[in-house]
Amino acid sequence: MKDSPDSQWANPPECPEARRDEIHVWRASLEDSASWAQSLGHLLSADERERAHRFLFERDRHNFISSRAFLRLLTGRYLHMEPSRLEFGYSSKGKPFVVGARDVDLRFNLSHSHGMALYAFTCGREVGIDLEHISETIETDDIAGHFFSPTEVGALTGAASGTAKAGVLCLLDAQGSLHQGSRRRTFGPIG
């Protein structure tokens, strides 16, 4: 995926440092996931390779392998560890963490959809990220009426297009997850 001239995505640092007052957001294109899966699949654990083989469609399997390999590459950069040596555990809600990473309280999350992956990293507190494909056919007004306050529904109703409404939905959904005092830095693309 090509960046537009006014892109706000910075060139990624070789050795990023997670800080408590920052959230680093990385992006990766999965459009060439078949070749990424072939060249980076060796980084995955046996468990991750087993999970990958459960996917029915080859495209989904390649996207999973690529997105997990990129997660390992990025996490390895933050922790100064070999990506293949990382051991991931999972919280009761499925959030990944690195087993045995005591020196740095690295927190991270990932999301992928329709050929794109996003990764969020910070230090010392939980972080989440969500990436959704925007469809003009989603009935955003009906969804909002069930889950948001009247003020939030008003903000959504004021958005003109389906794309704008989907953006407002994402912002409303995320606003409870943001912590005051955080700066967001965006890096990409990787791979």
C-alpha positions in Angstrom: 0.0 0.0 0.0 1.4 3.4 -1.0 1.4 6.3 1.3 -0.2 9.5 0.2 2.1 12.6 0.3 0.3 14.0 3.3 0.6 10.7 5.2 1.1 11.0 9.0 2.9 7.7 9.2 6.5 8.2 10.2 9.4 5.9 9.2 9.8 3.2 11.8 12.7 3.3 14.2 15.1 0.4 14.2 15.0 0.1 18.0 11.7 1.6 19.4 11.3 2.2 23.1 8.0 1.8 24.7 7.1 4.6 27.1 4.2 4.9 29.5 3.1 8.3 28.0 3.1 7.1 24.4 1.2 4.6 22.3 3.0 3.5 19.2 0.7 2.4 16.3 2.3 0.4 13.5 0.7 -0.7 10.3 1.5 -3.5 7.9 0.1 -4.4 4.5 -1.0 -8.1 4.3 -1.7 -7.8 0.5 1.3 -9.9 -0.3 0.8 -12.3 2.6 1.5 -15.4 0.7 5.2 -14.4 0.1 5.4 -13.0 3.7 4.0 -16.2 5.1 6.6 -18.2 3.2 9.6 -16.1 4.1 8.6 -15.3 7.8 6.6 -18.4 8.8 9.6 -19.9 10.5 9.3 -17.2 13.2 6.0 -18.7 14.5 5.8 -21.1 17.4 4.4 -24.6 17.0 1.1 -23.4 18.5 0.8 -20.5 16.1 1.6 -22.8 13.1 -1.1 -25.2 14.3 -3.6 -22.4 14.6 -2.7 -21.2 11.1 -3.4 -24.7 9.6 -6.9 -24.6 11.0 -7.9 -21.8 8.6 -10.0 -23.1 5.8 -9.0 -20.6 3.2 -5.4 -20.2 2.1 -5.7 -16.3 2.1 -6.8 -16.3 5.7 -4.0 -18.7 6.7 -1.4 -16.5 5.0 -2.8 -13.4 6.6 -2.6 -15.0 10.1 0.9 -16.2 9.5 2.1 -12.8 8.2 0.3 -10.8 11.0 1.8 -13.0 13.7 5.2 -12.9 12.2 5.1 -9.1 12.0 3.9 -9.1 15.7 6.9 -11.2 16.6 9.3 -8.9 14.6 7.9 -5.8 16.3 7.8 -7.2 19.8 11.4 -8.5 19.3 12.5 -5.0 18.4 11.0 -3.6 21.6 12.4 -6.3 23.9 15.7 -6.8 22.0 14.9 -10.5 21.6 15.0 -12.9 18.7 11.4 -12.9 17.3 11.3 -16.7 17.1 12.3 -17.0 20.8 9.3 -15.0 22.1 6.7 -16.9 24.0 3.2 -15.5 24.0 0.6 -16.1 26.6 -3.0 -14.9 26.5 -5.3 -13.2 29.1 -8.8 -14.6 29.8 -10.0 -12.1 27.2 -7.5 -13.3 24.6 -5.1 -10.4 24.8 -1.6 -11.5 24.0 1.4 -10.8 26.4 5.0 -12.0 26.4 5.8 -14.7 28.9 8.9 -13.9 31.0 9.4 -10.3 29.9 10.2 -8.8 33.3 12.6 -6.0 32.4 10.0 -4.1 30.3 6.3 -4.0 31.1 5.5 -4.1 27.3 1.8 -4.1 26.5 0.5 -4.6 22.9 -2.4 -5.6 20.8 -3.1 -6.2 17.1 -6.0 -6.2 14.7 -6.2 -7.1 11.0 -8.9 -6.8 8.4 -9.0 -6.9 4.6 -5.3 -6.9 3.9 -4.1 -4.5 6.6 -2.8 -5.0 10.1 -2.5 -2.5 12.9 -0.3 -3.0 16.1 -0.4 -0.9 19.2 2.5 -0.9 21.8 2.9 0.9 25.1 4.5 0.4 28.5 2.9 -0.3 31.8 -0.8 -0.2 31.0 -3.3 -2.0 28.8 -3.7 -1.0 25.2 -6.1 -2.1 22.5 -6.6 -1.5 18.8 -9.3 -2.4 16.4 -9.3 -2.3 12.6 -12.6 -2.8 10.7 -13.4 -2.8 7.1 -16.0 0.0 6.4 -19.0 -1.0 4.5 -21.5 1.5 3.2 -24.3 -1.0 3.8 -24.1 -1.1 7.6 -27.1 0.3 9.4 -25.0 2.5 11.8 -28.0 4.4 13.1 -29.6 1.2 14.4 -26.4 0.0 15.9 -25.8 3.3 17.7 -29.3 3.4 19.1 -28.6 0.2 21.0 -25.2 1.0 22.4 -24.6 4.8 22.7 -26.0 7.7 24.6 -28.4 10.2 23.0 -25.5 12.7 22.6 -23.4 10.1 20.9 -26.3 9.1 18.6 -26.6 12.8 17.7 -23.0 13.0 16.7 -23.4 9.9 14.5 -26.6 11.2 12.9 -24.8 14.4 11.9 -22.3 12.5 9.8 -23.2 12.6 6.2 -22.0 9.4 4.6 -21.8 5.8 5.7 -18.0 6.0 5.8 -18.2 9.1 8.1 -20.7 7.3 10.3 -18.5 4.3 10.6 -15.6 6.6 11.6 -17.7 8.2 14.3 -18.8 4.8 15.5 -15.1 3.8 15.8 -14.3 7.0 17.6 -17.1 6.6 20.1 -16.2 3.0 20.7 -12.5 3.9 21.3 -13.0 7.0 23.4 -13.4 5.0 26.6 -10.2 3.2 25.9 -8.0 6.3 25.7 -6.1 7.6 28.7 -5.3 11.2 29.3 -1.7 12.2 28.9 -1.0 9.7 26.2 0.6 10.7 22.9 0.1 8.5 19.9 3.0 7.9 17.4 2.3 6.1 14.2 4.9 4.1 12.2 4.6 2.3 9.0 4.6 0.5 6.7 6.6 -2.5 7.9 7.5 -5.5 5.9 
